[in-house]
Amino acid sequence: MLMICEIFHSLQGEGPFTGRPAVFVRLSGCVPPYCEFCDTPEALEPGTPIKAEKIIGQVCGFKCPLVVITGGEPFLQWDQGLREMSQILVKKGMTLQFETSGRAGIPEDVNGIVVLSPKPGKWPSAEMLSRAHWLKPLVGDDPNETLNAIKNSGFPQDRVWLMPLGRSRKEQLRRMPVIWDLCIRHGYCLSPRLHILAHDRKKQI
Ligand code: SF4
């Protein structure tokens, strides 16, 4: 059984797969202390226990080859059945993208593309960074700490996507021009939060 918050079909709004249709499996639970700006507070609730076979059936029903495994913090449930479910989805031909803050660790045997999205003030260890394929830090009003952390980590420049912190369209658009300039200056990519730009605070399932 996995503790699930929601499963839905939408477009990936962030990072290297921005704009691509994807099935989202949002697992419940995160690592305290929780972020004050958390935009998925529903994922901090205990969630609904669902058997892996049922989740796989639901995911396959959308007939969409990209599956985003997110949370909360999905890797909290890696040893509780997520590993096995991921292996089956890969065998069925799905591409998996894991969205993680890195706070529950990143398993050595992860079998998909890891997009590591550190939150301000919660920078992951060098070991976790070495297991990530893409880095997508959230950037708030003071980007210097994040920029220094990226630089010190030695993470490849062309695999970094800076993403504005912002739970609303207004908040996101306010930060975007500054981040735009930073991306040009440092050679990083800019990740919008397309779902928020398109739908603002409304749910976009
Ligand atoms: S890591 Fe993500 S899910 Fe967890 S509290 Fe922070 S924003 Fe919310």
Boltz pocket constraint, residues with backbone or C-beta under 6 A from the ligand:
constraints:
  - pocket:
      binder: B
      contacts: [[A, 30], [A, 31], [A, 33], [A, 34], [A, 35], [A, 37], [A, 38], [A, 39], [A, 40], [A, 41], [A, 43], [A, 71], [A, 72], [A, 73], [A, 101], [A, 119]]
      max_distance: 6.0
